[in-house]
Protein backbone atom coordinates (compact mmCIF):
# COMPACT_ATOMS: atom_id res chain seq x y z
CA UNK A 1 0.00 0.00 0.00
CA UNK A 2 1.33 3.44 -0.96
CA UNK A 3 1.30 6.09 1.76
CA UNK A 4 0.56 9.64 0.61
CA UNK A 5 1.75 12.58 2.68
CA UNK A 6 -0.99 15.23 2.84
CA UNK A 7 1.73 17.92 2.82
CA UNK A 8 2.77 16.82 -0.69
CA UNK A 9 -0.65 17.50 -2.22
CA UNK A 10 -0.80 20.91 -3.85
CA UNK A 11 -3.83 22.27 -5.74
CA UNK A 12 -3.97 25.44 -7.77
CA UNK A 13 -7.18 27.49 -7.86
CA UNK A 14 -8.30 25.95 -11.18
CA UNK A 15 -8.29 22.48 -9.59
CA UNK A 16 -10.33 23.46 -6.55
CA UNK A 17 -14.06 22.82 -6.30
CA UNK A 18 -16.36 25.12 -4.33
CA UNK A 19 -18.00 23.58 -1.30
CA UNK A 20 -21.66 24.33 -0.66
CA UNK A 21 -22.40 24.75 3.05
CA UNK A 22 -25.87 23.87 4.32
CA UNK A 23 -27.27 24.63 7.76
CA UNK A 24 -30.49 24.16 9.66
CA UNK A 25 -32.70 27.24 9.77
CA UNK A 26 -36.16 27.29 11.34
CA UNK A 27 -36.32 23.50 11.33
CA UNK A 28 -35.17 22.73 7.79
CA UNK A 29 -31.89 22.69 5.83
CA UNK A 30 -30.89 25.50 3.47
CA UNK A 31 -27.66 26.40 1.66
CA UNK A 32 -25.88 29.37 3.23
CA UNK A 33 -25.33 30.82 -0.26
CA UNK A 34 -29.09 31.56 -0.44
CA UNK A 35 -29.19 33.53 2.84
CA UNK A 36 -29.74 37.27 2.83
CA UNK A 37 -26.94 39.56 4.03
CA UNK A 38 -28.14 39.67 7.64
CA UNK A 39 -28.62 35.91 7.98
CA UNK A 40 -25.15 35.26 6.46
CA UNK A 41 -23.63 37.64 9.00
CA UNK A 42 -25.40 35.82 11.84
CA UNK A 43 -24.27 32.44 10.51
CA UNK A 44 -20.59 33.42 10.31
CA UNK A 45 -20.58 34.91 13.83
CA UNK A 46 -22.11 31.80 15.47
CA UNK A 47 -20.20 30.12 18.26
CA UNK A 48 -20.27 26.34 18.29
CA UNK A 49 -20.52 24.08 21.29
CA UNK A 50 -17.36 22.13 22.08
CA UNK A 51 -18.06 19.18 24.35
CA UNK A 52 -14.42 18.69 25.38
CA UNK A 53 -14.16 22.32 26.54
CA UNK A 54 -17.39 22.03 28.52
CA UNK A 55 -16.17 18.83 30.15
CA UNK A 56 -12.87 20.53 31.07
CA UNK A 57 -14.81 23.24 32.93
CA UNK A 58 -16.83 20.63 34.81
CA UNK A 59 -13.72 18.64 35.69
CA UNK A 60 -11.81 21.61 37.13
CA UNK A 61 -14.81 23.05 38.98
CA UNK A 62 -14.46 26.40 37.19
CA UNK A 63 -17.46 28.69 36.95
CA UNK A 64 -16.79 30.05 33.45
CA UNK A 65 -20.04 29.68 31.48
CA UNK A 66 -18.69 30.88 28.10
CA UNK A 67 -15.92 28.25 27.70
CA UNK A 68 -18.13 25.79 25.80
CA UNK A 69 -18.85 28.36 23.08
CA UNK A 70 -15.33 29.64 22.47
C-alpha positions in Angstrom: 0.0 0.0 0.0 1.3 3.4 -1.0 1.3 6.1 1.8 0.6 9.6 0.6 1.7 12.6 2.7 -1.0 15.2 2.8 1.7 17.9 2.8 2.8 16.8 -0.7 -0.7 17.5 -2.2 -0.8 20.9 -3.8 -3.8 22.3 -5.7 -4.0 25.4 -7.8 -7.2 27.5 -7.9 -8.3 26.0 -11.2 -8.3 22.5 -9.6 -10.3 23.5 -6.6 -14.1 22.8 -6.3 -16.4 25.1 -4.3 -18.0 23.6 -1.3 -21.7 24.3 -0.7 -22.4 24.7 3.0 -25.9 23.9 4.3 -27.3 24.6 7.8 -30.5 24.2 9.7 -32.7 27.2 9.8 -36.2 27.3 11.3 -36.3 23.5 11.3 -35.2 22.7 7.8 -31.9 22.7 5.8 -30.9 25.5 3.5 -27.7 26.4 1.7 -25.9 29.4 3.2 -25.3 30.8 -0.3 -29.1 31.6 -0.4 -29.2 33.5 2.8 -29.7 37.3 2.8 -26.9 39.6 4.0 -28.1 39.7 7.6 -28.6 35.9 8.0 -25.1 35.3 6.5 -23.6 37.6 9.0 -25.4 35.8 11.8 -24.3 32.4 10.5 -20.6 33.4 10.3 -20.6 34.9 13.8 -22.1 31.8 15.5 -20.2 30.1 18.3 -20.3 26.3 18.3 -20.5 24.1 21.3 -17.4 22.1 22.1 -18.1 19.2 24.4 -14.4 18.7 25.4 -14.2 22.3 26.5 -17.4 22.0 28.5 -16.2 18.8 30.1 -12.9 20.5 31.1 -14.8 23.2 32.9 -16.8 20.6 34.8 -13.7 18.6 35.7 -11.8 21.6 37.1 -14.8 23.1 39.0 -14.5 26.4 37.2 -17.5 28.7 37.0 -16.8 30.0 33.5 -20.0 29.7 31.5 -18.7 30.9 28.1 -15.9 28.3 27.7 -18.1 25.8 25.8 -18.9 28.4 23.1 -15.3 29.6 22.5 
